[in-house]
Amino acid sequence: GCWVLFRSGVLLNSGDAVERFADADMVVFDKTGTLTSPEPTLVDPDAIPAETLATAGRLALSSKHPLGAALKAYATAPMPGATEEPGQGVRAVIDGVEYRLGSAAFCSASADLISKSEQGTHSLVWFRKGDAAPLPIAVEQGLRRDAREVIEKLKGRGLGVMILSGDRAEAVDAAADELGIADRRAGLKPADKIAVLDELRGQGRKVLMVGDGLNAAPALAAAHVSVSPVTAVHLSQAAADAVFLGETLMPVVTAIDISRRARRAMDQNL
């Protein structure tokens, strides 16, 4: 089973992952960088001052969050002393001025500013310099090309499907509606995702969590079994029970199918 998974682009980090993949009765997806392409783009970069783009890009170089990838191309060098709070954002202090890049809460955006900015289905990254008002930066994310097919196959195998995302509701709803996923929750912090997974465990569900292993390690660890889409260069940083390579989501289905077949074969041998 492990060799077949390897040939299918699924690499196991845990020896008993095959058995837990076979047990899974529900699949919970993160959205950003998982259901969506890991390469987002800015909606309107010309509307953002070049200096702001360059500074935000320098902060993004220190971020593992998938949305940060949209800004990295505008950076010349990392921001010295930049530190990341997973699921929140990146901060750095230069000449006594604090710079932040991340969520609306992390950048202390007011409810009024958030309300004015959150229009349409795009995602938002926020930038703040010192005491200035935070600036929303709109980011576009396309779904992975086989995402709809994968969701249909999972449902066809009797698995429940849910989205847990830190992104804004409009962006999450747009992706969930396109994929036919009724159960979706948005605006979640890492601790909120863990709480939902604990709730599902209490209901007797055995959850396969599919999420970015570089940014959602606690949620992955809280699931019955977990898998991350990562590139080979990030393989050593993965926190999930398994990782899969490439641009498609189909290895998630493959991992379940192969593990179930392996379980049946072991049961028959016994």
ABEGO torsion letter per residue (X at the ends): XAAAAAAAGBBBABAAAAAAAAABABBBBBABGAABBABBBBABAAABBAAAAAAAAAAAAABABAAAAAAAAABABBBBGBBBBBGAEBBBBBGGBBBBBEBAAAAGBBAAAAAAABBEABBBBBBBBEABBBBBBBBBBBBBAAAAAAAAAAAAAGBBBBBBBABBAAAAAAAAAAAGBABBBBGBBAAAAAAAAAAAAAAGBBBBBBBBAAAAAAAAAABABBBBBBBAAAAAABABABBBBEABAAAAAAAAAAAAAAAAAAAAAX
